[in-house]
Amino acid sequence: MPASVEPVSPGRRAWRRFRRNRLGFWSLLLFCAMVVLSLFAEVLSTDRPLVVRYQGQTYFPIFKDYSEKVFGGDFETPADYLDPFIRQRITEGGNWAVYAPNPYGPRTLNYFASQPNPAAPSGENLLGTDDRGRDLLAQLIYGFRVSVLFGLALTAIGVVLGVVTGALQGFFGGKTDLAFQRFIEIWGSMPELYLLIIFSAIFAPSVALLLILLSLFGWMGLSDYVRAEFLRNRQMDYVRAARALGVGNLAIMWRHILPNSMVPVVTFLPFRMSAAILALTSLDFLGLGVPPGTPSLGELLNQGKANIDAWWISMSTFAVLVITLMLLTFMGDALRDAMDPRKAEG
């Protein structure tokens, strides 16, 4: 008798198709590695030693502030571990310290730098410094994390709002659909940039405020796709059978129609995240984004524009932004092909 073939779920078939797209699969791995590393930015890039062994005592400056007097200084102020005197004290006479791979934080000003700011790449600052003397590599690591986390949050909120509104329109149709469509037309015609300028002038800039304002408009594009899927699937036989069995509307939407309408939602996730990162970068470039002092790719691009001769600022920031968006685009293309039911399993 022929051996029985184990049935393969649609999700597993889609994953196999995704893995066959090597460019998309390796882009996913590289992007995830970059995100995970950025989450440990305080360990990879900080101006404080991770561990200090001084005169028989062990200190953890990464978690706690210590005054200069602890390490033989003269003042009660927190120790500046970039100070040559402090560095000498904690590394001589059997003392030792473990520093981060990049010994600078996002707001660290190196007052003992040997070059004027902005300084070109060197052994002291691998990617150079910006016009304020901050290490550019640290700025990029922390700025990448802010952009990615902001993009994830904005994408998640937009997906929830888009799925809910699109599902209500597509499932109930009629007057409900008509009312939502007219509301979306009016809401979508509002000048988003003008609203951002007005609110930034009224309220203190913050990441939360920016996330709320962009979330008010970021759900409408996905809502149209979900609405179309619900309009199509609500006429299927399995939905009619569920109605005949007395299943409630909410259960039908959640258990039956939504799982069969997630293809456009999943497919557009990388592209929506790319748009969110670009929106944050553009607003930061215009000075309407995150609060001053927050590491930002857009703010670095603005510095590069203001300091044309400091080519390392714009080039390194542009490289990080392009690589991030390219990885998301490759992932989106691979995901779109994987979710296409017309693709052969092979």
C-alpha positions as CSV (number, residue, x, y, z in Angstrom):
1,M,0.0,0.0,0.0
2,P,1.3,3.5,-0.7
3,A,2.5,5.4,2.3
4,S,0.0,7.9,3.6
5,V,0.9,11.6,3.0
6,E,0.7,13.8,6.0
7,P,-1.5,16.8,5.3
8,V,0.3,20.1,5.4
9,S,-1.4,23.2,6.9
10,P,-1.7,26.3,4.8
11,G,0.6,28.2,7.2
12,R,3.3,25.6,6.9
13,R,3.0,25.7,3.1
14,A,3.4,29.5,3.2
15,W,6.4,29.2,5.4
16,R,8.0,26.8,3.0
17,R,7.4,29.1,0.1
18,F,8.8,32.0,2.1
19,R,12.0,30.0,3.0
20,R,12.5,29.2,-0.7
21,N,12.9,32.9,-1.4
22,R,16.4,33.2,-0.1
23,L,16.6,36.9,-0.4
24,G,13.5,37.4,1.7
25,F,14.5,34.7,4.2
26,W,18.0,36.1,4.8
27,S,16.6,39.6,5.0
28,L,14.3,38.5,7.8
29,L,17.2,36.9,9.7
30,L,19.5,39.9,9.2
31,F,16.7,42.4,10.2
32,C,15.8,40.3,13.3
33,A,19.5,40.2,14.3
34,M,19.8,44.0,13.9
35,V,16.7,44.5,16.0
36,V,17.8,42.1,18.8
37,L,21.2,43.8,18.9
38,S,19.7,47.2,19.1
39,L,17.6,46.1,22.1
40,F,20.9,45.6,24.0
41,A,22.2,49.0,23.0
42,E,23.0,49.9,26.6
43,V,25.4,47.0,26.7
44,L,26.9,47.5,23.2
45,S,27.3,51.3,23.3
46,T,27.7,53.1,26.6
47,D,30.1,55.5,28.2
48,R,30.1,53.5,31.5
49,P,32.1,50.4,32.1
50,L,30.1,47.2,32.4
51,V,32.1,46.0,35.4
52,V,34.9,47.6,37.4
53,R,37.2,45.8,39.8
54,Y,38.8,48.5,42.0
55,Q,40.8,47.9,45.2
56,G,39.2,44.5,45.9
57,Q,35.7,45.8,45.3
58,T,33.4,45.1,42.3
59,Y,31.3,47.9,40.9
60,F,28.7,47.9,38.2
61,P,28.6,51.4,36.8
62,I,26.1,50.4,34.0
63,F,23.5,50.0,36.7
64,K,24.5,52.5,39.3
65,D,26.1,56.0,39.5
66,Y,29.4,56.2,41.5
67,S,31.2,59.4,42.4
68,E,34.7,60.3,41.5
69,K,35.8,59.8,45.1
70,V,35.1,56.0,44.8
71,F,37.8,55.8,42.3
72,G,40.3,58.2,43.8
73,G,38.9,61.5,42.4
74,D,38.3,64.7,44.2
75,F,34.6,65.4,43.6
76,E,31.3,63.9,44.7
77,T,29.9,64.3,41.1
78,P,29.3,61.1,39.1
79,A,32.5,59.8,37.6
80,D,33.3,60.6,34.0
81,Y,34.8,57.3,32.7
82,L,36.1,59.0,29.6
83,D,38.4,61.2,31.8
84,P,42.0,59.9,31.4
85,F,42.6,60.3,35.1
86,I,39.6,58.1,36.0
87,R,40.6,55.5,33.3
88,Q,44.1,55.4,34.7
89,R,42.9,54.9,38.3
90,I,40.6,51.9,37.4
91,T,43.1,50.1,35.2
92,E,46.4,50.4,37.1
93,G,47.7,48.5,40.1
94,G,45.8,45.3,39.5
95,N,42.5,47.1,39.0
96,W,40.5,46.4,35.8
97,A,37.4,47.4,33.9
98,V,35.3,45.9,31.2
99,Y,34.1,48.5,28.7
100,A,31.3,48.3,26.1
101,P,32.5,47.5,22.5
102,N,31.7,51.2,21.7
103,P,32.5,53.2,24.8
104,Y,30.1,56.1,24.1
105,G,26.4,56.6,24.8
106,P,23.9,58.5,22.6
107,R,24.3,61.7,24.6
108,T,27.9,61.4,25.5
109,L,30.1,64.5,24.8
110,N,33.7,63.6,24.7
111,Y,35.4,66.6,26.2
112,F,38.8,65.0,25.8
113,A,38.6,64.4,22.0
114,S,41.7,65.1,20.0
115,Q,39.8,66.6,17.0
116,P,37.3,69.4,16.7
117,N,33.7,68.6,16.0
118,P,32.3,67.2,13.8
119,A,35.3,64.8,13.8
120,A,36.0,62.4,11.0
121,P,36.1,58.7,11.5
122,S,39.1,57.5,13.5
123,G,40.2,54.9,16.0
124,E,38.7,57.0,18.8
125,N,35.2,57.3,17.1
126,L,34.8,54.6,14.4
127,L,32.2,56.6,12.4
128,G,33.2,60.0,13.6
129,T,31.1,62.5,15.6
130,D,28.3,64.9,14.9
131,D,28.4,68.6,15.2
132,R,27.8,68.4,19.0
133,G,30.6,66.0,19.6
134,R,28.4,62.9,20.1
135,D,29.6,59.6,18.8
136,L,27.9,58.8,15.5
137,L,27.9,55.0,15.9
138,A,26.1,55.3,19.2
139,Q,23.6,57.7,17.7
140,L,22.9,55.2,14.8
141,I,22.5,52.3,17.2
142,Y,20.0,54.1,19.4
143,G,18.3,55.9,16.6
144,F,17.8,52.6,14.7
145,R,16.1,51.2,17.8
146,V,13.8,54.2,18.3
147,S,12.8,54.0,14.6
148,V,12.1,50.3,14.6
149,L,10.2,50.2,17.9
150,F,8.2,53.3,16.7
151,G,7.5,51.6,13.4
152,L,6.4,48.4,15.1
153,A,4.1,50.2,17.5
154,L,2.5,52.3,14.7
155,T,2.1,49.3,12.5
156,A,0.4,47.3,15.3
157,I,-2.0,50.1,16.1
158,G,-2.8,50.7,12.4
159,V,-3.4,46.9,11.9
160,V,-5.8,46.7,14.8
161,L,-7.8,49.8,13.8
162,G,-7.7,48.8,10.1
163,V,-8.9,45.3,10.7
164,V,-11.7,46.3,13.1
165,T,-13.1,49.0,10.8
166,G,-12.7,47.0,7.6
167,A,-14.3,44.0,9.2
168,L,-17.4,46.0,10.4
169,Q,-17.8,47.6,6.9
170,G,-17.4,44.4,5.0
171,F,-19.4,42.1,7.2
172,F,-22.5,44.3,7.8
173,G,-22.4,46.3,4.6
174,G,-25.4,48.5,3.7
175,K,-25.8,51.6,5.7
176,T,-22.9,50.7,8.1
177,D,-20.5,50.4,5.1
178,L,-21.9,53.6,3.6
179,A,-21.4,55.6,6.8
180,F,-17.9,54.3,7.3
181,Q,-16.9,55.1,3.7
182,R,-18.2,58.7,4.0
183,F,-16.4,59.1,7.3
184,I,-13.1,57.8,5.8
185,E,-13.4,60.2,2.9
186,I,-13.8,63.1,5.2
187,W,-11.2,62.0,7.6
188,G,-8.7,61.2,4.9
189,S,-9.0,64.7,3.4
190,M,-7.8,66.3,6.6
191,P,-4.3,67.9,6.2
192,E,-2.2,65.5,8.3
193,L,1.0,67.6,8.2
194,Y,-0.8,70.8,9.2
195,L,-2.3,69.0,12.2
196,L,1.1,67.8,13.2
197,I,2.5,71.3,13.0
198,I,-0.4,72.7,15.1
199,F,-0.2,70.0,17.8
200,S,3.6,70.3,18.0
201,A,3.2,74.0,18.7
202,I,0.5,73.4,21.4
203,F,1.9,70.4,23.2
204,A,5.4,69.4,24.2
205,P,6.9,67.0,21.7
206,S,6.9,63.4,22.7
207,V,7.0,59.9,21.1
208,A,3.5,59.1,22.6
209,L,1.9,62.2,21.1
210,L,3.5,61.5,17.7
211,L,2.4,57.9,17.8
212,I,-1.2,58.9,18.6
213,L,-1.4,61.5,15.8
214,L,0.0,59.2,13.2
215,S,-2.2,56.4,14.3
216,L,-5.3,58.5,13.6
217,F,-4.5,58.3,9.9
218,G,-2.4,55.2,9.5
219,W,-5.3,52.7,9.5
220,M,-7.3,53.7,6.5
221,G,-5.3,52.1,3.8
222,L,-5.5,48.6,5.4
223,S,-9.1,49.1,6.2
224,D,-10.0,49.0,2.5
225,Y,-8.3,45.7,1.9
226,V,-9.9,44.1,4.9
227,R,-13.3,45.4,3.9
228,A,-12.9,43.9,0.4
229,E,-12.0,40.5,1.9
230,F,-14.9,40.5,4.3
231,L,-17.3,41.5,1.5
232,R,-16.1,38.6,-0.5
233,N,-15.9,36.0,2.2
234,R,-19.3,36.8,3.9
235,Q,-21.0,35.2,0.8
236,M,-19.1,31.9,1.1
237,D,-20.9,28.7,2.0
238,Y,-19.1,28.2,5.3
239,V,-20.5,31.5,6.5
240,R,-24.0,30.7,5.4
241,A,-23.7,27.3,7.2
242,A,-22.5,29.0,10.4
243,R,-25.5,31.4,10.2
244,A,-27.9,28.4,9.7
245,L,-26.4,26.8,12.8
246,G,-27.2,29.9,14.9
247,V,-23.6,31.1,15.3
248,G,-23.4,34.8,16.3
249,N,-22.0,37.6,14.2
250,L,-19.0,38.2,16.4
251,A,-18.1,34.5,16.3
252,I,-18.5,34.3,12.6
253,M,-16.3,37.3,12.1
254,W,-13.6,36.1,14.5
255,R,-13.5,32.4,13.9
256,H,-14.5,32.0,10.3
257,I,-14.0,35.1,8.1
258,L,-11.0,36.8,9.8
259,P,-8.6,33.9,9.4
260,N,-9.5,33.7,5.7
261,S,-9.0,37.5,5.3
262,M,-5.5,37.9,6.8
263,V,-3.6,37.6,3.6
264,P,-3.5,41.3,2.7
265,V,-2.9,42.1,6.4
266,V,0.2,39.9,6.7
267,T,1.4,40.8,3.2
268,F,1.4,44.5,3.8
269,L,3.0,44.4,7.3
270,P,6.7,45.0,6.1
271,F,5.6,47.8,3.8
272,R,3.6,49.5,6.5
273,M,6.5,49.3,8.8
274,S,8.7,50.9,6.1
275,A,6.2,53.7,5.7
276,A,6.2,54.3,9.5
277,I,10.0,54.5,9.7
278,L,10.0,56.9,6.8
279,A,7.3,59.0,8.4
280,L,9.3,59.3,11.7
281,T,12.5,60.1,9.8
282,S,10.8,62.8,7.7
283,L,9.2,64.4,10.7
284,D,12.5,64.3,12.7
285,F,14.2,65.9,9.7
286,L,11.7,68.7,9.8
287,G,11.9,69.1,13.5
288,L,8.4,67.8,14.2
289,G,9.3,64.4,15.5
290,V,10.7,63.1,18.7
291,P,11.8,65.4,21.5
292,P,15.2,67.2,21.2
293,G,18.0,65.0,22.5
294,T,16.4,61.7,21.5
295,P,18.6,59.7,19.1
296,S,17.0,60.0,15.7
297,L,18.0,59.1,12.1
298,G,16.0,62.1,10.8
299,E,17.9,64.5,13.1
300,L,21.2,63.1,11.9
301,L,20.2,63.6,8.3
302,N,19.4,67.2,9.1
303,Q,22.8,67.5,10.6
304,G,24.3,66.1,7.5
305,K,22.5,68.7,5.4
306,A,23.8,71.5,7.7
307,N,27.3,70.1,7.6
308,I,28.0,69.2,4.0
309,D,31.7,68.9,4.5
310,A,31.1,66.3,7.3
311,W,30.2,63.6,4.7
312,W,30.4,60.8,7.3
313,I,27.2,62.0,9.0
314,S,24.9,61.8,6.0
315,M,26.6,58.8,4.4
316,S,26.4,56.5,7.5
317,T,22.9,57.6,8.4
318,F,21.7,57.2,4.8
319,A,23.3,53.7,4.7
320,V,21.5,52.6,7.8
321,L,18.2,53.9,6.5
322,V,18.6,52.3,3.1
323,I,19.6,48.9,4.5
324,T,16.7,48.9,6.8
325,L,14.1,49.8,4.2
326,M,15.7,47.3,1.7
327,L,15.4,44.5,4.1
328,L,11.8,45.3,4.9
329,T,11.0,45.5,1.1
330,F,12.7,42.1,0.4
331,M,10.8,40.6,3.3
332,G,7.5,42.1,2.0
333,D,8.1,40.7,-1.5
334,A,8.9,37.3,-0.2
335,L,5.9,37.3,2.1
336,R,3.6,38.4,-0.7
337,D,4.7,35.5,-2.9
338,A,4.5,33.1,0.0
339,M,0.9,34.1,0.8
340,D,-0.1,33.8,-2.9
341,P,-2.2,30.6,-3.2
342,R,-1.4,30.4,-6.9
343,K,2.3,29.6,-6.2
344,A,3.1,25.9,-6.6
345,E,4.3,24.0,-3.6
346,G,7.1,22.3,-5.4
